[in-house]
């Protein structure tokens, strides 16, 4: 049986030993790459540097790949090759941000980056295509539930794998300590307004997160703090 190479967000959270909110915030912050499984999508690549490109009907077929004749904004005719995708493709950070912050519910004709470990078509003839933005079209709408994380991006090495949970624990502890000192947070107060105050402070710095998320982080952080009278 082939080992799974990717995880849903909930599976990634379980694999990392954190909450789904932590995974989503890592994607929003740009610390973790989100992808989709682009089966049945038609992938297009057009040479960059020509401004807006409009492509007409298929002109010829080349080694099983369609080749489109395109007109660019500066009047130059170029060709766009396309093929049917069947592998994970990275989602552009701006698109993932819009999905996870609720700016949009779905994406259509999204711009994605090919997952680098996947061998791209024409890689030998066109090495410059690697790492460039591609446009995917013809597939279903993409929602946040369709996002996946490639295993290599959450488990790049044993040392980082063991260090990451420790960093997160310390960040949660720091959040609780600042909430207590700055906002007068009382962990036993179920009606505390501190989560809302923190949300407002984050919004002032263009970071979107919910009260529920902050309340969950505070609860986790409180459980990580040393107990009173514990000298260990």
C-alpha positions in Angstrom: 0.0 0.0 0.0 1.4 3.4 -1.0 2.2 5.7 1.9 0.0 8.8 2.0 1.9 11.9 0.8 -0.6 14.5 1.9 -3.1 15.3 4.7 -6.3 17.2 5.2 -6.1 20.1 7.6 -7.6 18.1 10.4 -5.2 15.1 9.7 -2.3 17.6 9.5 -3.3 19.0 12.9 -3.4 15.6 14.4 0.0 14.7 12.9 1.6 17.8 14.2 -0.1 17.5 17.7 -1.9 20.9 17.4 -5.4 22.2 16.8 -6.8 22.9 13.3 -6.8 26.6 14.1 -3.1 26.5 14.6 -2.7 24.9 11.2 -4.9 27.5 9.5 -3.1 30.4 11.2 0.2 28.9 10.0 -1.1 28.9 6.5 -2.5 32.5 6.8 0.9 33.7 8.2 2.7 32.0 5.3 4.6 29.6 7.5 2.8 26.5 6.0 1.9 25.9 2.3 -1.6 24.8 1.4 -2.3 22.7 -1.7 -5.3 21.1 -3.5 -5.5 17.7 -5.2 -6.1 18.9 -8.8 -7.5 15.8 -10.4 -9.3 16.6 -13.7 -8.3 20.2 -13.8 -6.8 21.6 -17.0 -3.5 23.3 -16.2 -2.3 26.2 -18.4 1.0 28.0 -18.6 1.6 31.2 -20.5 5.0 33.0 -20.8 5.1 35.8 -18.3 6.0 39.4 -19.0 3.3 40.2 -21.5 0.6 41.5 -19.3 -3.0 40.2 -19.6 -3.3 37.2 -21.9 -6.4 36.0 -23.7 -6.3 32.6 -25.3 -8.3 31.4 -28.3 -9.4 27.9 -29.3 -6.9 25.0 -29.5 -4.8 25.3 -32.6 -2.7 22.2 -32.6 -1.9 19.2 -30.5 1.6 18.5 -29.4 2.6 15.2 -27.8 -0.8 14.8 -26.3 -0.9 18.3 -24.8 -3.1 21.0 -26.2 -1.5 24.2 -27.5 -3.5 27.4 -27.5 -2.9 30.5 -29.6 -2.9 33.5 -27.3 -2.9 37.3 -27.8 -1.2 39.4 -25.2 -2.0 43.0 -24.1 1.0 44.3 -25.9 0.0 42.6 -29.2 2.4 39.7 -29.1 1.2 36.3 -30.1 2.3 33.5 -27.8 1.4 29.9 -27.2 0.0 28.4 -24.0 0.4 24.7 -23.4 -2.0 22.8 -21.2 -2.6 19.4 -19.8 -5.0 17.6 -17.4 -3.5 17.7 -13.9 -3.7 14.7 -11.6 -1.4 15.7 -8.7 -1.2 18.1 -5.7 -0.7 21.7 -6.6 0.3 24.4 -4.2 -2.3 27.1 -3.7 -1.0 30.7 -4.0 -0.7 32.3 -0.6 -3.2 35.1 -1.4 -5.8 32.6 -2.4 -5.4 30.4 0.7 -5.5 33.6 2.8 -8.9 34.6 1.3 -10.3 31.2 1.9 -9.2 30.8 5.5 -10.1 34.3 6.6 -13.5 34.1 5.1 -13.0 36.8 2.5 -14.4 34.3 -0.1 -16.1 31.0 0.3 -15.0 29.4 -2.9 -12.3 29.9 -5.6 -12.7 29.4 -9.3 -9.9 29.3 -11.9 -7.5 29.6 -9.1 -3.8 30.4 -9.6 -1.6 27.7 -8.2 2.0 26.7 -7.9 3.1 23.2 -8.8 4.3 21.1 -5.9 8.0 21.0 -6.5 8.6 17.3 -5.9 6.1 16.5 -8.7 7.7 16.1 -12.2 6.1 18.7 -14.5 5.3 18.1 -18.1 8.0 19.3 -20.5 10.5 19.6 -17.6 13.4 18.5 -19.8 12.6 20.8 -22.7 11.4 23.7 -20.6 13.2 23.8 -17.2 12.2 27.4 -16.8 8.6 26.4 -16.2 9.4 24.9 -12.8 8.2 27.1 -10.0 6.2 29.4 -12.2 2.5 30.2 -11.6 0.0 28.2 -13.6 -3.7 28.7 -14.0 -6.0 25.8 -13.4 -9.5 25.8 -14.9 -12.3 23.4 -15.5 -12.4 21.9 -12.1 -14.9 22.1 -9.2 -15.0 25.1 -7.0 -12.4 25.1 -4.2 -13.4 25.6 -0.6 -11.3 25.5 2.6 -12.4 21.9 3.1 -10.5 21.0 -0.1 -7.2 22.3 1.2 -4.5 19.7 1.9 -0.9 19.8 3.3 1.9 17.9 1.7 3.7 15.6 4.2 7.1 17.0 3.3 5.9 20.5 4.4 4.9 19.4 7.9 7.6 16.7 8.4 10.7 18.0 6.6 13.1 16.5 9.2 13.1 14.8 12.6 14.7 17.7 14.4 12.1 20.2 13.2 9.3 17.7 13.8 10.2 17.4 17.5 11.0 21.1 17.9 7.7 22.5 16.5 5.3 21.4 19.3 7.7 22.8 21.8 7.6 26.2 20.1 3.9 26.1 19.9 3.6 25.3 23.6 5.8 28.2 24.5 3.8 30.6 22.3 0.6 29.4 24.0 2.1 30.0 27.4 3.3 33.5 26.4 -0.2 34.3 25.1 -1.8 33.5 28.5 0.9 35.4 30.4 0.3 38.5 28.2 -3.4 38.1 28.4 -3.2 38.1 32.2 -0.8 41.0 32.5 -2.2 43.3 29.8 -5.9 42.5 29.7 -6.5 41.2 33.2 -7.5 37.8 32.0 -9.0 35.4 34.6 -8.8 31.8 33.3 -11.8 30.8 35.6 -14.0 33.6 34.1 -16.1 31.9 31.4 -17.5 35.3 30.3 -14.1 37.0 30.1 -13.9 39.7 27.4 -10.2 39.1 27.0 -10.5 37.0 23.8 -12.5 39.8 22.2 -10.0 42.4 23.3 -7.2 40.3 21.7 -9.2 39.8 18.5 -9.6 43.6 18.2 -5.9 44.2 18.8 -5.0 41.7 16.0 -7.5 43.3 13.6 -5.7 46.6 14.1 -2.7 44.8 12.7 -4.6 43.3 9.8 -4.7 39.8 11.3 -8.1 38.0 11.2 -9.0 35.4 13.9 -12.1 34.6 15.8 -13.0 34.9 19.5 -13.5 31.1 19.6 -10.0 30.5 18.3 -8.4 32.9 20.9 -10.5 31.4 23.7 -9.3 27.9 22.7 -5.6 29.0 22.6 -5.9 30.6 26.0 -7.5 27.4 27.4 -4.6 25.3 25.9 -2.0 27.8 27.3 -3.5 27.7 30.8 -3.2 23.9 30.9 0.5 24.2 30.0 1.4 26.7 32.8 3.1 25.3 35.9 0.6 24.6 38.7 0.8 26.9 41.8 3.1 25.4 44.4 4.8 23.1 41.9 8.6 23.6 42.1 9.4 21.2 39.3 
